[in-house]
């Protein structure tokens, strides 16, 4: 087999692997969300935030089938997503929403409990797991993220801030139309769902990018490699705050590395033991590939 044919075969195999992985995540997400809805939220007339919250609210007030409402409410978000993200994203989202609508139209799952606290917590957990897994598959079953992404490009608010404001409006409307207690439980359901989404997407070992500025940069570099077992990148920098230094004296090597959240304290203590005056900047990293960082068990 020639090199070009081998390369083409490798790409095709990789494409099939990605497609199967995305399909698995979407199906698993639909199943989890359906279980949360049918076994916890729907039988007890509970609400959530986002497009699903709107659908549940309309279902309670009008009695129309939730399966139809989920599709109708998400249509504008799907159309927006096709323009803002990609047509492939829109197609996968249509398939995911249609699959969810089909699942909730049948009684596949039993009613688990009637305890309101358990309903709010575990209903939100399974619904959030469904949303997170579907996102891992490259689609969404709740289109408010797409709307928030679109609005954030034109205002100074972040995507998270917009989603929060959007849900405050939904919960306020639920308190007025249904009752205040339902709105409060809806907030609890939303919190459980949102935390589960974060966990599914980011995982317990959230990645942290760490930038270290220190005159002892070489010793810190060696310690990170030998003690933590992590790779580092060295940036050529220049001191900008210290006065009365020559150009040569201003030059400094800046150390950058990526660790998991569980390793941050160990890294901080390691650096402080070498140079207590070291300047450390940390920020979260959505994902990493390659290098000497442990990979998450789930990847879209």
CORBELKA-V316651 format. One record per residue. N is the residue number from 1. RES is the residue in one small letter. SS is DSSP state (H for helix, E for strand, L for the rest). D_FIRST is the distance of its C-alpha to the first C-alpha in Angstrom with 2 decimals. Layout:
# CORBELKA-V316651
{{N;RES;SS;D_FIRST} {N;RES;SS;D_FIRST}}
This chain:
# CORBELKA-V316651
{{1;x;L;0.00} {2;x;L;3.81} {3;x;H;6.71} {4;x;H;8.32} {5;x;H;6.27} {6;x;H;6.45} {7;x;H;9.97} {8;x;H;10.81} {9;x;H;10.08} {10;x;H;12.18} {11;x;H;14.84} {12;x;H;15.12} {13;x;H;15.56} {14;x;H;18.08} {15;x;H;19.87} {16;x;H;20.32} {17;x;H;21.63} {18;x;H;24.06} {19;x;H;25.25} {20;x;H;25.97} {21;x;H;27.74} {22;x;H;29.82} {23;x;H;30.71} {24;x;H;31.82} {25;x;H;34.00} {26;x;H;35.57} {27;x;H;36.45} {28;x;H;37.83} {29;x;H;39.77} {30;x;H;41.26} {31;x;H;42.33} {32;x;H;43.96} {33;x;H;45.77} {34;x;H;46.98} {35;x;H;48.30} {36;x;H;50.19} {37;x;H;51.68} {38;x;H;52.63} {39;x;H;53.75} {40;x;H;55.53} {41;x;H;56.12} {42;x;H;56.72} {43;x;H;59.24} {44;x;H;61.32} {45;x;L;61.13} {46;x;L;59.49} {47;x;L;57.85} {48;x;L;55.05} {49;x;L;54.24} {50;x;H;51.97} {51;x;H;51.05} {52;x;H;51.29} {53;x;H;54.79} {54;x;H;55.81} {55;x;H;54.48} {56;x;H;56.36} {57;x;H;59.50} {58;x;H;59.44} {59;x;H;58.87} {60;x;H;61.95} {61;x;H;64.17} {62;x;H;63.16} {63;x;L;61.92} {64;x;L;58.97} {65;x;L;55.81} {66;x;H;53.73} {67;x;H;50.50} {68;x;H;51.69} {69;x;H;53.07} {70;x;H;49.85} {71;x;H;48.01} {72;x;H;50.87} {73;x;H;51.38} {74;x;H;47.72} {75;x;H;47.18} {76;x;H;48.48} {77;x;H;46.28} {78;x;H;43.15} {79;x;H;44.01} {80;x;H;44.64} {81;x;H;41.36} {82;x;H;39.42} {83;x;H;41.06} {84;x;H;41.15} {85;x;L;37.78} {86;x;L;35.29} {87;x;H;35.12} {88;x;H;32.41} {89;x;H;34.84} {90;x;H;37.58} {91;x;H;35.63} {92;x;H;34.79} {93;x;H;38.43} {94;x;H;39.74} {95;x;H;37.75} {96;x;H;39.00} {97;x;H;42.60} {98;x;H;42.54} {99;x;H;41.27} {100;x;H;44.06} {101;x;H;46.62} {102;x;H;45.60} {103;x;H;45.85} {104;x;H;49.29} {105;x;L;50.63} {106;x;L;50.47} {107;x;L;52.20} {108;x;L;49.31} {109;x;L;50.84} {110;x;L;54.35} {111;x;L;56.85} {112;x;L;56.68} {113;x;L;59.82} {114;x;L;62.68} {115;x;L;63.36} {116;x;H;63.04} {117;x;H;61.78} {118;x;H;59.06} {119;x;H;58.08} {120;x;H;57.79} {121;x;H;55.83} {122;x;H;53.43} {123;x;H;53.13} {124;x;H;52.14} {125;x;H;49.77} {126;x;H;47.76} {127;x;H;47.87} {128;x;H;46.72} {129;x;H;43.90} {130;x;H;42.81} {131;x;H;42.94} {132;x;H;41.05} {133;x;H;38.24} {134;x;H;37.91} {135;x;H;37.70} {136;x;H;34.92} {137;x;L;33.13} {138;x;L;33.64} {139;x;L;36.70} {140;x;L;40.45} {141;x;L;43.09} {142;x;L;45.88} {143;x;L;45.79} {144;x;H;48.38} {145;x;H;45.75} {146;x;H;44.50} {147;x;H;48.10} {148;x;H;48.79} {149;x;H;45.78} {150;x;H;47.04} {151;x;H;50.63} {152;x;H;49.74} {153;x;L;48.39} {154;x;L;51.87} {155;x;L;54.14} {156;x;L;54.52} {157;x;L;53.91} {158;x;L;50.77} {159;x;H;48.72} {160;x;H;50.36} {161;x;H;53.81} {162;x;H;53.31} {163;x;H;52.11} {164;x;H;55.14} {165;x;H;57.55} {166;x;H;56.05} {167;x;H;56.58} {168;x;H;60.09} {169;x;H;60.96} {170;x;H;59.57} {171;x;H;61.48} {172;x;H;64.63} {173;x;H;64.42} {174;x;H;63.92} {175;x;H;67.01} {176;x;H;69.02} {177;x;H;67.80} {178;x;L;67.35} {179;x;L;69.04} {180;x;H;68.86} {181;x;H;67.81} {182;x;H;64.76} {183;x;H;63.76} {184;x;H;64.13} {185;x;H;61.96} {186;x;H;59.41} {187;x;H;59.27} {188;x;H;58.67} {189;x;H;55.90} {190;x;H;54.30} {191;x;H;54.51} {192;x;H;52.87} {193;x;H;50.10} {194;x;H;49.46} {195;x;H;49.35} {196;x;H;46.89} {197;x;H;44.64} {198;x;H;44.76} {199;x;H;43.93} {200;x;H;40.96} {201;x;H;39.50} {202;x;H;40.44} {203;x;L;40.85} {204;x;L;43.41} {205;x;L;41.54} {206;x;L;41.92} {207;x;E;40.49} {208;x;E;42.98} {209;x;E;42.35} {210;x;E;44.91} {211;x;E;46.10} {212;x;E;48.42} {213;x;E;50.71} {214;x;L;52.57} {215;x;L;53.85} {216;x;L;52.44} {217;x;H;48.90} {218;x;H;47.40} {219;x;H;49.02} {220;x;H;47.92} {221;x;H;44.32} {222;x;H;44.37} {223;x;H;46.07} {224;x;H;43.54} {225;x;H;40.63} {226;x;H;42.38} {227;x;H;44.56} {228;x;H;42.74} {229;x;L;39.24} {230;x;L;38.26} {231;x;L;36.56} {232;x;E;38.73} {233;x;E;38.51} {234;x;E;41.27} {235;x;E;42.70} {236;x;E;45.03} {237;x;E;48.24} {238;x;E;51.83} {239;x;L;54.99} {240;x;L;56.85} {241;x;L;59.83} {242;x;L;61.37} {243;x;L;63.91} {244;x;L;64.99} {245;x;L;61.68} {246;x;L;60.22} {247;x;H;56.80} {248;x;H;55.36} {249;x;H;57.00} {250;x;H;55.61} {251;x;E;51.97} {252;x;E;50.48} {253;x;E;47.12} {254;x;E;46.40} {255;x;E;44.42} {256;x;E;42.20} {257;x;E;40.56} {258;x;E;39.57} {259;x;E;40.99} {260;x;E;41.68} {261;x;H;45.12} {262;x;H;46.06} {263;x;H;45.56} {264;x;H;47.64} {265;x;H;50.93} {266;x;H;49.52} {267;x;H;48.05} {268;x;H;51.33} {269;x;H;53.40} {270;x;H;51.14} {271;x;H;51.58} {272;x;H;55.32} {273;x;H;55.88} {274;x;H;54.51} {275;x;L;56.06} {276;x;L;58.48} {277;x;L;58.60} {278;x;L;54.86} {279;x;E;54.04} {280;x;E;51.42} {281;x;E;49.93} {282;x;E;47.93} {283;x;E;46.17} {284;x;E;44.05} {285;x;E;40.30} {286;x;L;38.72} {287;x;L;35.38} {288;x;L;33.19} {289;x;L;29.53} {290;x;L;28.33} {291;x;L;30.81} {292;x;L;33.23} {293;x;L;34.71} {294;x;L;34.47} {295;x;L;32.51} {296;x;L;34.35} {297;x;L;33.50} {298;x;L;33.08} {299;x;L;30.95} {300;x;L;30.67}}
